[in-house]
Amino acid sequence: MNKSEMIDAIAERTDLSKASSAKALDAVIETIVDAVAQGEAVTLVGFGSFKASARAAREGKNPKTGDKIQIPETVVPKFAAGATFKAKVAGKA
């Protein structure tokens, strides 16, 4: 499912227009991204949680030349699925 298909599904389930559904989806995504970028965790009970996680510096290898390179420490987004989401995907709900 891509974004436009998601917007169509939201519009159908909520009786909102496609334009309103697109605005709502964009607002949800922006809010989650902004909160995680500021270091906050976002938890949607039953769906999952989003958070920022530090990835330690490490040594890597340039696949083209085989030379060793240093990969700096960075912060990456992480998502952990909630119990209801996991159960639905596993066919248990």
C-alpha positions in Angstrom: 0.0 0.0 0.0 1.4 3.4 -0.9 0.5 6.8 0.4 -2.3 7.5 -2.1 -3.9 4.1 -1.4 -3.7 4.8 2.3 -5.4 8.2 1.8 -8.2 6.4 -0.2 -8.6 3.8 2.6 -8.8 6.5 5.3 -11.3 8.5 3.3 -13.5 5.4 2.8 -13.4 4.4 6.5 -14.0 7.9 7.9 -16.3 9.5 5.4 -13.8 12.3 5.0 -12.9 13.7 1.7 -9.6 12.6 0.1 -8.2 16.1 0.6 -9.1 16.0 4.3 -7.7 12.5 4.7 -4.5 13.5 3.1 -4.2 16.5 5.4 -4.8 14.3 8.4 -2.3 11.7 7.4 0.3 14.3 6.6 -0.3 15.9 10.1 0.1 12.6 11.9 3.3 11.8 10.0 4.7 15.3 10.6 3.9 15.2 14.3 5.6 11.8 14.8 8.7 12.8 12.8 9.0 16.2 14.7 8.6 14.5 18.1 11.1 11.8 17.4 13.5 14.3 16.0 13.3 16.2 19.3 14.2 13.0 21.2 10.6 12.2 22.4 9.1 8.8 22.2 5.7 8.5 20.5 3.6 5.6 21.7 0.3 4.6 20.0 -1.1 1.9 22.2 -1.8 -1.3 20.2 0.0 0.0 17.1 3.6 0.6 18.3 6.1 3.1 19.4 8.6 5.4 17.6 11.8 6.6 19.2 15.3 8.0 18.4 18.1 5.6 19.1 21.9 6.2 19.1 24.0 4.0 16.9 27.6 3.7 18.1 30.6 4.6 16.0 32.0 1.6 14.3 34.5 0.4 11.7 33.2 -0.6 8.3 34.6 -1.6 4.9 34.3 0.2 1.6 32.7 -2.5 -0.6 34.4 -1.1 -3.7 38.0 -1.0 -2.5 37.9 -3.1 0.6 39.5 -0.3 2.6 38.5 0.1 6.3 36.6 3.2 7.1 35.3 4.8 10.3 31.5 5.2 10.5 30.6 8.0 12.9 28.0 7.7 15.7 24.6 8.7 14.6 21.0 8.9 15.8 18.4 6.8 13.9 14.6 6.4 14.2 13.3 3.0 15.5 9.8 1.5 15.5 8.6 -1.3 17.7 5.3 -2.9 16.9 2.7 -3.1 19.6 1.1 -6.4 20.8 -2.2 -5.8 19.0 -0.3 -5.1 15.7 1.9 -8.2 16.1 -1.1 -10.4 16.9 -3.0 -9.2 13.8 -0.1 -9.8 11.5 0.5 -13.2 13.0 -3.2 -14.1 12.3 -4.1 -14.4 16.0 -6.5 -11.5 16.3 
